[in-house]
Amino acid sequence: MAGMDVDPKYLFYINQFSNFAAKHIGINTPIHIVLVDKSYDQLSSTGMYFINEYKMKILYEGRSLVDILRSIAHELQHQKQNEEDEIPANPQNIGGHLENEANIMCGILIKLFIDERKFLYKL
């Protein structure tokens, strides 16, 4: 996050949501979330999960809070898949069971979390 200003309000809700989502999914291994800006060299999507490092990188710059949370939820589901040894050596990047499961789970988690926090859609 070098050189990038992150809104403290965003950080508060990112932390709150990450804990909520990890508990809901049943993640057992701590995961490191790194927020990156558009200058990040390996940027190929809005979120990336690093299997062997238990780490995700999430594009922060220019995105709404809800969109950032959706990416975090998606990558957290990949963390759960990793814990359950479901991720093959060369996972499919688009479509397929693992990606579809992560897409479904991120939608569910956003709806559950925001149900009582609808004001987050405006951040």
C-alpha positions in Angstrom: 0.0 0.0 0.0 3.0 2.3 -0.3 2.0 5.7 -1.5 -1.7 4.9 -1.3 -4.1 6.6 1.0 -6.7 4.2 2.4 -9.9 5.7 3.9 -9.9 4.7 7.6 -13.7 4.1 7.3 -13.0 1.6 4.5 -10.4 -0.1 6.6 -12.8 -0.4 9.5 -15.4 -2.2 7.4 -12.9 -4.3 5.5 -11.6 -5.6 8.8 -15.2 -6.1 10.2 -16.3 -7.9 7.0 -13.2 -10.0 6.7 -13.7 -11.4 10.2 -17.5 -11.9 9.6 -16.8 -13.7 6.3 -14.0 -15.9 7.6 -16.2 -17.0 10.5 -19.2 -17.7 8.2 -17.1 -19.7 5.8 -15.3 -21.5 8.5 -11.7 -20.5 7.7 -9.1 -21.9 10.1 -5.9 -20.4 8.8 -5.0 -16.7 9.1 -4.8 -15.0 5.8 -3.0 -11.8 5.0 -5.0 -9.2 3.0 -3.0 -6.7 1.0 -4.7 -3.7 -0.7 -3.0 -2.6 -3.9 -3.4 0.3 -6.3 -3.5 0.2 -10.1 0.3 0.5 -10.2 0.7 -3.1 -8.8 2.7 -4.9 -11.5 0.9 -8.3 -11.3 -2.6 -6.8 -11.5 -4.7 -9.2 -13.6 -8.1 -8.8 -11.9 -9.6 -7.1 -8.9 -8.5 -9.8 -6.5 -5.8 -12.5 -6.5 -5.3 -15.4 -4.1 -1.8 -16.7 -3.5 -2.2 -20.4 -2.6 1.2 -21.1 -1.0 1.3 -17.8 0.9 -2.2 -17.7 2.5 -2.4 -14.2 1.1 -4.7 -12.2 -1.1 -4.1 -8.9 -3.0 -7.2 -6.8 -3.6 -7.4 -3.8 -5.9 -8.5 -0.8 -3.7 -8.0 2.2 -5.9 -11.1 3.6 -7.6 -13.6 1.0 -6.3 -16.6 1.2 -4.0 -16.4 -0.4 -0.6 -19.0 -3.1 -1.5 -17.0 -4.1 -4.6 -13.8 -4.4 -2.5 -15.7 -6.5 0.1 -17.0 -8.7 -2.7 -13.5 -9.4 -3.9 -12.3 -10.2 -0.4 -15.2 -12.7 0.0 -14.4 -14.3 -3.3 -10.7 -14.8 -2.3 -11.7 -16.0 1.2 -13.7 -18.8 -0.4 -10.5 -19.8 -2.3 -8.8 -19.8 1.1 -11.4 -22.3 2.4 -11.0 -24.4 -0.8 -7.2 -24.4 -0.2 -7.7 -25.5 3.4 -9.8 -28.4 2.2 -7.2 -29.2 -0.4 -9.6 -28.7 -3.3 -7.3 -26.4 -5.4 -5.3 -28.2 -8.1 -1.8 -27.2 -9.2 -3.2 -25.2 -12.2 -6.7 -24.1 -11.2 -9.1 -22.8 -13.8 -9.2 -19.0 -13.8 -12.6 -18.5 -15.4 -15.6 -20.6 -14.7 -15.4 -24.1 -13.3 -16.5 -25.4 -9.9 -14.0 -23.5 -7.7 -14.6 -20.1 -9.4 -18.4 -20.6 -9.5 -18.4 -21.6 -5.8 -16.4 -18.5 -4.9 -18.7 -16.3 -7.0 -21.8 -17.7 -5.3 -20.3 -17.4 -1.8 -19.2 -13.8 -2.2 -22.8 -12.8 -3.2 -24.2 -14.6 -0.2 -21.7 -13.0 2.2 -22.3 -9.5 0.9 -26.0 -9.8 1.2 -25.7 -11.2 4.8 -23.3 -8.5 5.9 -25.0 -5.6 4.3 -28.5 -6.5 5.3 -28.2 -4.4 8.5 -25.7 -2.0 7.0 -27.3 -0.8 3.8 -25.5 2.5 4.1 -22.4 0.7 3.0 -23.7 0.8 -0.6 -23.1 4.6 -0.5 -19.4 4.4 0.6 
